[in-house]
């Protein structure tokens, strides 16, 4: 009986998944290219592959195939794919895409576990789990996330107006200050930059922090900064528009200034990362 090396087995299993699941992968990348809410998906595969490459040499002594565990993952992936196909008439296209991509990623993870073993998989748990970022949220889930970002951004802006003494009233996602009423629309939720900031925080936490609670804290800080930067953007544009020039309300800062506030949030993230790293080094000294 011919025994294939683990690398060849893995390549064959991934190849089979691509032959069967390429429509899901193609639709996911097409969605990421046309919809800002899913742009971060384009980063997932390159980042996971890079992290795996960086740690590959250290995995060599750990490679021991785990057929039972890997086969369980593959079975789950197959079952999920069968259910998606069987229920295709009852599922919306976005839910069908999410479940199809979920099955594909589970197959990849299962293939890795089967070919290289549980011990090797545990040592690169983050790159493997990071692959689940390829699964696009169904529209109803994304709408809830955007809804939370809208309300969080409105609250953050409200707190900034209050802090500087500007009279302000909040009604849900509506903010009223003298001379202006602002609605925090879905476009103002900055879902793309928030996703990018979260992905950045996850990768930096994995690479530069050691203790799990500090990693989790940095990711939590990224979420807070995502909301805070949106609130700062609303606050800044509203003040400039009412105190300096109404043109700021419809000008370049409003439509193209997202990168400015993303950079501010990113600098804040680096500052917190620096402080957490110092604490990490002290605690492990």
C-alpha positions, 0 to 999 in steps of 0.5 A, a space after each residue: 500500500 502506497 503511503 503518501 507524505 503528509 504534505 502531499 495528502 494535505 495538498 490533495 485534500 485542499 485540491 479536492 475542496 477547491 474543486 467542489 467549493 470554488 464557487 463559494 470561494 469565488 463569490 466570497 472574494 467577489 463580495 469582498 471586492 464590491 462591498 466595503 463591509 467585507 474588504 477585510 476578507 481579502 487579508 485573511 488568506 495572506 496573513 494566515 499563510 504568512 503566519 504558517 510560513 513563519 512557524 513552519 520550521 518549528 512544526 517539523 518535529 511535531 508532525 504526527 497525523 491525527 486521522 481520527 480527529 481530522 476525519 471528524 472535522 472532515 465529516 462535519 464539513 461534508 455534513 454541513 455542505 450536504 445540508 447547504 445543498 439540500 436546504 438551498 431552496 430555503 436559504 437566502 443567498 447570503 446565508 448559503 454563502 456563509 455556510 458554504 464558506 464555513 464548510 470549506 474552512 472546516 475542511 481545510 482545518 480538518 485536513 491540516 489536523 489529519 495530515 500533520 496532527 493535533 499537536 502541530 495544529 495546537 501550536 499554530 492554532 491562531 493561523 488556523 482559527 484566523 481562517 474563519 475570518 474568510 466566512 462572510 457574515 450573513 446580511 442579518 448579522 452584519 446589519 446588527 453589527 452596523 446597528 451597534 456601531 451606529 449607536 455606539 458612535 452616536 453615544 461617543 460623539 454625544 460624550 465628546 460634545 458634552 465634555 466640551 460644553 456643547 449643548 447636545 440632545 441624543 435620540 437613538 442615532 440622531 444628535 442635535 446641537 445648535 444649528 445642526 441635526 446629525 444622523 449617524 447613518 449606516 455609511 457613518 458606522 465605518 464598518 470597513 475601517 473597524 474591521 481592519 482595525 480589529 484584524 490588525 489588533 488580532 495579528 499584533 496581539 498574536 505576534 507581540 503579546 504572550 499572556 492570553 488576557 493581554 491579547 484579549 484586552 488589546 482586541 477589546 481595546 480595538 473594538 472600543 477605539 473603532 467606536 471612539 474614532 467614529 464618534 470623534 469623526 462625527 464630533 469633529 465634522 459637526 463642530 467644524 461645520 457649525 463653528 468654522 465653515 458649513 462646507 465641512 459638512 459635505 466636503 472632503 473630510 466628510 467623504 474621504 477623511 476616514 483614513 485620518 481618524 483610522 490613523 488616529 485609532 491605529 496610533 492609539 492601538 500602538 500606544 496600548 500595545 506598547 504599554 501591554 508589551 511592557 507589562 508582559 515583559 515585566 510579568 514574565 521576567 
